[in-house]
Amino acid sequence: MMREIEAILLQASLWIQIPIETAGVLIVAVGAFASMFRLLRFRIVPDPERFHRIRIFFARYLVLGLEFQLASDIIETAVSPGWEQIGRLAAIAVIRTFLNFFLVREMKDEEREYERERAQHGNKGD
């Protein structure tokens, strides 16, 4: 009886995990393609402000995609919590959390830099 319940839970977790993992991949892919398109337009009409906005735009997609990937890993580990799985999740969580942290920090730095440059350009025209 317990094995059947475990098998059902495992199967259910896969049905939940796969779409979440796929969503994470799709989010990153959409962000990458949209950013590439914006970069091509940037090459045609160079604009320093636009470059900053493109980087922030892409970083947001990366952060969101990483969060979906981490959610998928948590679901996978919740169903089969062996020490190997827990260790793997911990390693993945640490790497993705650090990556996420630095991406968010870089986004904030980019936004500050963008605002500072806008303020400088705005003041020069006055």
GROMACS elastic network, one bead per residue, 0.5 to 0.9 nm:
[ bonds ]
;  ai    aj funct       b0    kb
    1     4     6  0.52354   500
    1     5     6  0.64203   500
    1     6     6  0.86791   500
    2     5     6  0.51107   500
    2     6     6  0.60488   500
    2     7     6  0.85241   500
    3     7     6  0.60031   500
    3     8     6  0.85186   500
    4     7     6  0.50108   500
    4     8     6  0.61423   500
    4     9     6  0.85720   500
    5     8     6  0.50581   500
    5     9     6  0.61271   500
    5    10     6  0.85039   500
    6     9     6  0.50827   500
    6    10     6  0.60342   500
    6    11     6  0.85537   500
    6    79     6  0.82565   500
    7    10     6  0.50420   500
    7    11     6  0.61247   500
    7    12     6  0.85027   500
    8    11     6  0.51459   500
    8    12     6  0.60319   500
    8    13     6  0.85150   500
    9    13     6  0.59969   500
    9    14     6  0.85754   500
    9    79     6  0.70026   500
   10    13     6  0.51499   500
   10    14     6  0.63542   500
   10    15     6  0.88126   500
   10    76     6  0.86030   500
   10    79     6  0.60844   500
   10    80     6  0.77871   500
   11    14     6  0.51601   500
   11    15     6  0.64092   500
   11    16     6  0.87840   500
   12    15     6  0.50782   500
   12    16     6  0.63203   500
   12    17     6  0.85114   500
   13    17     6  0.57205   500
   13    18     6  0.83808   500
   13    75     6  0.66301   500
   13    76     6  0.68926   500
   13    78     6  0.87709   500
   13    79     6  0.69343   500
   14    18     6  0.58142   500
   14    19     6  0.86640   500
   14    75     6  0.85247   500
   14    76     6  0.75848   500
   15    18     6  0.58510   500
   15    19     6  0.70912   500
   16    19     6  0.60736   500
   16    20     6  0.66443   500
   16    21     6  0.89205   500
   16    72     6  0.82247   500
   16    75     6  0.80186   500
   17    20     6  0.52454   500
   17    21     6  0.60409   500
   17    22     6  0.84596   500
   17    71     6  0.81701   500
   17    72     6  0.51090   500
   17    73     6  0.78754   500
   17    74     6  0.89953   500
   17    75     6  0.63106   500
   17    76     6  0.68243   500
   18    21     6  0.51425   500
   18    22     6  0.59707   500
   18    23     6  0.84517   500
   18    72     6  0.74661   500
   19    23     6  0.59354   500
   19    24     6  0.85908   500
   19    72     6  0.86659   500
   20    24     6  0.63450   500
   20    25     6  0.88196   500
   20    68     6  0.60919   500
   20    69     6  0.71551   500
   20    71     6  0.73869   500
   20    72     6  0.58293   500
   21    24     6  0.51287   500
   21    25     6  0.64464   500
   21    26     6  0.86844   500
   21    65     6  0.87865   500
   21    68     6  0.63416   500
   21    69     6  0.53407   500
   21    70     6  0.84536   500
   21    71     6  0.79515   500
   21    72     6  0.54320   500
   21    73     6  0.82640   500
   22    25     6  0.51182   500
   22    26     6  0.60632   500
   22    27     6  0.84866   500
   22    68     6  0.86626   500
   22    69     6  0.83784   500
   23    26     6  0.50133   500
   23    27     6  0.59566   500
   23    28     6  0.86095   500
   23    65     6  0.74332   500
   23    68     6  0.69116   500
   23    69     6  0.82483   500
   24    27     6  0.51794   500
   24    28     6  0.63954   500
   24    29     6  0.86422   500
   24    62     6  0.88330   500
   24    64     6  0.73625   500
   24    66     6  0.65216   500
   24    67     6  0.74769   500
   24    69     6  0.54073   500
   24    70     6  0.89026   500
   24    72     6  0.87111   500
   25    28     6  0.53065   500
   25    29     6  0.61272   500
   25    30     6  0.86035   500
   25    65     6  0.64231   500
   25    66     6  0.85975   500
   25    68     6  0.84339   500
   25    69     6  0.77263   500
   26    30     6  0.59047   500
   26    31     6  0.83493   500
   26    65     6  0.77810   500
   27    30     6  0.52246   500
   27    31     6  0.61127   500
   27    32     6  0.85367   500
   27    61     6  0.61533   500
   27    62     6  0.75763   500
   27    64     6  0.72552   500
   27    65     6  0.53581   500
   27    68     6  0.88483   500
   28    31     6  0.50961   500
   28    32     6  0.60440   500
   28    33     6  0.86485   500
   28    58     6  0.83652   500
   28    61     6  0.56649   500
   28    62     6  0.54914   500
   28    63     6  0.85852   500
   28    64     6  0.79241   500
   28    65     6  0.53908   500
   28    66     6  0.82060   500
   29    32     6  0.50046   500
   29    33     6  0.61331   500
   29    34     6  0.84319   500
   29    61     6  0.86430   500
   29    65     6  0.89634   500
   30    33     6  0.52449   500
   30    34     6  0.59499   500
   30    35     6  0.83376   500
   30    61     6  0.79497   500
   31    34     6  0.51478   500
   31    35     6  0.58961   500
   31    36     6  0.84557   500
   31    57     6  0.76932   500
   31    58     6  0.55207   500
   31    59     6  0.83506   500
   31    60     6  0.82232   500
   31    61     6  0.52511   500
   31    62     6  0.73125   500
   32    35     6  0.50996   500
   32    36     6  0.60721   500
   32    37     6  0.86082   500
   32    58     6  0.65926   500
   32    61     6  0.80407   500
   32    62     6  0.85675   500
   33    36     6  0.50181   500
   33    37     6  0.61792   500
   33    38     6  0.85843   500
   34    37     6  0.51118   500
   34    38     6  0.62195   500
   34    39     6  0.85982   500
   34    57     6  0.89823   500
   34    58     6  0.80653   500
   35    39     6  0.60205   500
   35    40     6  0.85878   500
   35    54     6  0.61752   500
   35    55     6  0.78658   500
   35    57     6  0.73255   500
   35    58     6  0.59591   500
   36    40     6  0.62025   500
   36    41     6  0.86753   500
   36    54     6  0.89454   500
   37    40     6  0.51678   500
   37    41     6  0.64387   500
   37    42     6  0.86056   500
   38    41     6  0.50857   500
   38    42     6  0.60700   500
   38    43     6  0.87267   500
   38    50     6  0.87005   500
   38    51     6  0.87762   500
   38    54     6  0.67940   500
   39    43     6  0.61943   500
   39    44     6  0.87021   500
   39    50     6  0.88601   500
   39    51     6  0.75623   500
   39    54     6  0.72546   500
   40    43     6  0.51378   500
   40    44     6  0.65892   500
   40    45     6  0.88869   500
   41    44     6  0.51487   500
   41    45     6  0.63335   500
   41    46     6  0.81492   500
   42    45     6  0.50862   500
   42    46     6  0.50309   500
   42    47     6  0.66526   500
   42    48     6  0.89108   500
   42    50     6  0.69948   500
   42    51     6  0.70630   500
   42    54     6  0.89799   500
   43    46     6  0.54415   500
   43    47     6  0.86054   500
   46    50     6  0.78478   500
   46    51     6  0.81571   500
   47    50     6  0.52891   500
   47    51     6  0.65415   500
   48    51     6  0.51964   500
   48    52     6  0.66303   500
   48    53     6  0.88877   500
   48   114     6  0.87007   500
   49    52     6  0.53508   500
   49    53     6  0.64232   500
   49    54     6  0.88011   500
   49   114     6  0.64421   500
   49   117     6  0.79745   500
   49   118     6  0.77002   500
   50    53     6  0.50128   500
   50    54     6  0.61424   500
   50    55     6  0.87401   500
   51    54     6  0.50875   500
   51    55     6  0.63866   500
   51    56     6  0.87751   500
   52    55     6  0.52498   500
   52    56     6  0.63320   500
   52    57     6  0.85463   500
   52   110     6  0.63542   500
   52   111     6  0.74907   500
   52   113     6  0.83011   500
   52   114     6  0.63010   500
   53    56     6  0.51506   500
   53    57     6  0.59436   500
   53    58     6  0.86060   500
   53   110     6  0.82706   500
   53   111     6  0.79939   500
   53   114     6  0.79450   500
   54    58     6  0.61628   500
   54    59     6  0.85321   500
   55    58     6  0.52573   500
   55    59     6  0.60789   500
   55    60     6  0.86825   500
   55   107     6  0.77109   500
   55   110     6  0.78172   500
   56    59     6  0.50704   500
   56    60     6  0.62718   500
   56    61     6  0.88920   500
   56   106     6  0.83351   500
   56   107     6  0.53970   500
   56   108     6  0.83988   500
   56   110     6  0.68576   500
   56   111     6  0.73509   500
   57    60     6  0.54518   500
   57    61     6  0.68467   500
   57   107     6  0.87563   500
   58    61     6  0.52276   500
   58    62     6  0.63534   500
   58    63     6  0.87775   500
   59    63     6  0.61347   500
   59    64     6  0.85900   500
   59   103     6  0.62965   500
   59   104     6  0.75430   500
   59   106     6  0.83186   500
   59   107     6  0.65998   500
   60    63     6  0.52050   500
   60    64     6  0.62204   500
   60    65     6  0.85428   500
   60   103     6  0.82603   500
   60   104     6  0.79659   500
   60   107     6  0.78690   500
   61    64     6  0.51882   500
   61    65     6  0.59976   500
   61    66     6  0.85166   500
   62    65     6  0.50998   500
   62    66     6  0.60782   500
   62    67     6  0.86270   500
   62   100     6  0.81265   500
   62   103     6  0.79712   500
   63    66     6  0.51842   500
   63    67     6  0.63244   500
   63    68     6  0.88792   500
   63    99     6  0.84215   500
   63   100     6  0.56866   500
   63   101     6  0.87746   500
   63   103     6  0.68586   500
   63   104     6  0.73521   500
   64    67     6  0.51531   500
   64    68     6  0.64854   500
   64    69     6  0.87995   500
   64   100     6  0.89025   500
   65    68     6  0.52043   500
   65    69     6  0.62868   500
   65    70     6  0.87138   500
   66    70     6  0.61348   500
   66    71     6  0.85695   500
   66    96     6  0.66445   500
   66    97     6  0.85366   500
   66    99     6  0.85862   500
   66   100     6  0.71213   500
   67    70     6  0.51312   500
   67    71     6  0.62082   500
   67    72     6  0.86971   500
   67    96     6  0.81822   500
   67    97     6  0.87313   500
   67   100     6  0.81810   500
   68    71     6  0.50305   500
   68    72     6  0.62837   500
   68    73     6  0.87613   500
   69    72     6  0.50901   500
   69    73     6  0.63606   500
   69    74     6  0.87570   500
   69    96     6  0.87851   500
   70    73     6  0.50256   500
   70    74     6  0.62143   500
   70    75     6  0.87089   500
   70    89     6  0.85429   500
   70    92     6  0.77202   500
   70    93     6  0.65591   500
   70    96     6  0.73148   500
   70    97     6  0.87596   500
   71    74     6  0.50995   500
   71    75     6  0.63263   500
   71    76     6  0.87032   500
   72    75     6  0.52114   500
   72    76     6  0.62823   500
   72    77     6  0.87679   500
   73    76     6  0.50487   500
   73    77     6  0.62352   500
   73    78     6  0.85649   500
   73    89     6  0.64450   500
   73    92     6  0.81050   500
   73    93     6  0.83500   500
   74    77     6  0.51936   500
   74    78     6  0.60136   500
   74    79     6  0.88536   500
   74    89     6  0.69833   500
   74    93     6  0.87667   500
   75    78     6  0.50867   500
   75    79     6  0.66164   500
   76    79     6  0.57644   500
   76    80     6  0.67947   500
   76    81     6  0.83361   500
   76    85     6  0.83965   500
   76    89     6  0.88284   500
   77    80     6  0.53079   500
   77    81     6  0.51305   500
   77    82     6  0.78706   500
   77    85     6  0.58532   500
   77    86     6  0.63858   500
   77    88     6  0.87790   500
   77    89     6  0.68518   500
   78    81     6  0.56280   500
   78    86     6  0.87829   500
   80    85     6  0.72039   500
   80    86     6  0.88412   500
   81    84     6  0.80304   500
   81    85     6  0.58857   500
   81    86     6  0.60033   500
   82    85     6  0.51904   500
   82    86     6  0.61340   500
   82    87     6  0.85528   500
   83    87     6  0.59663   500
   83    88     6  0.84027   500
   84    87     6  0.51403   500
   84    88     6  0.60918   500
   84    89     6  0.85607   500
   85    88     6  0.50212   500
   85    89     6  0.60442   500
   85    90     6  0.84910   500
   86    89     6  0.50491   500
   86    90     6  0.60545   500
   86    91     6  0.86170   500
   87    90     6  0.50266   500
   87    91     6  0.62045   500
   87    92     6  0.85764   500
   88    91     6  0.51834   500
   88    92     6  0.61307   500
   88    93     6  0.84228   500
   89    92     6  0.50516   500
   89    93     6  0.57893   500
   89    94     6  0.83951   500
   90    93     6  0.50390   500
   90    94     6  0.60540   500
   90    95     6  0.85721   500
   91    94     6  0.52303   500
   91    95     6  0.62262   500
   91    96     6  0.85665   500
   92    95     6  0.51901   500
   92    96     6  0.59806   500
   92    97     6  0.82645   500
   93    96     6  0.51806   500
   93    97     6  0.57194   500
   93    98     6  0.83725   500
   94    97     6  0.50923   500
   94    98     6  0.60683   500
   94    99     6  0.84491   500
   95    98     6  0.52969   500
   95    99     6  0.61061   500
   95   100     6  0.84819   500
   96   100     6  0.58443   500
   96   101     6  0.83504   500
   97   101     6  0.59468   500
   97   102     6  0.85653   500
   98   102     6  0.61599   500
   98   103     6  0.84684   500
   99   102     6  0.52694   500
   99   103     6  0.60660   500
   99   104     6  0.85945   500
  100   103     6  0.50512   500
  100   104     6  0.61043   500
  100   105     6  0.84835   500
  101   104     6  0.52818   500
  101   105     6  0.61333   500
  101   106     6  0.85442   500
  102   106     6  0.59310   500
  102   107     6  0.84320   500
  103   106     6  0.50237   500
  103   107     6  0.60760   500
  103   108     6  0.86481   500
  104   108     6  0.62648   500
  104   109     6  0.86089   500
  105   108     6  0.51400   500
  105   109     6  0.61648   500
  105   110     6  0.85362   500
  106   110     6  0.59648   500
  106   111     6  0.84665   500
  107   110     6  0.50413   500
  107   111     6  0.61105   500
  107   112     6  0.86082   500
  108   111     6  0.50480   500
  108   112     6  0.61606   500
  108   113     6  0.85454   500
  109   112     6  0.51030   500
  109   113     6  0.60824   500
  109   114     6  0.84528   500
  110   113     6  0.50398   500
  110   114     6  0.59559   500
  110   115     6  0.85328   500
  111   115     6  0.60983   500
  111   116     6  0.84975   500
  112   115     6  0.51326   500
  112   116     6  0.60518   500
  112   117     6  0.85624   500
  113   116     6  0.50475   500
  113   117     6  0.61041   500
  113   118     6  0.85047   500
  114   117     6  0.52041   500
  114   118     6  0.61330   500
  114   119     6  0.86047   500
  115   118     6  0.50080   500
  115   119     6  0.60904   500
  115   120     6  0.85979   500
  116   119     6  0.50902   500
  116   120     6  0.61986   500
  116   121     6  0.86489   500
  117   120     6  0.50389   500
  117   121     6  0.60985   500
  117   122     6  0.83701   500
  118   121     6  0.51713   500
  118   122     6  0.59075   500
  118   123     6  0.84782   500
  119   122     6  0.50097   500
  119   123     6  0.60393   500
  119   124     6  0.86131   500
  120   123     6  0.51807   500
  120   124     6  0.62393   500
  120   125     6  0.88957   500
  121   124     6  0.52179   500
  121   125     6  0.66189   500
  122   125     6  0.55135   500
  122   126     6  0.68838   500
  123   126     6  0.53143   500
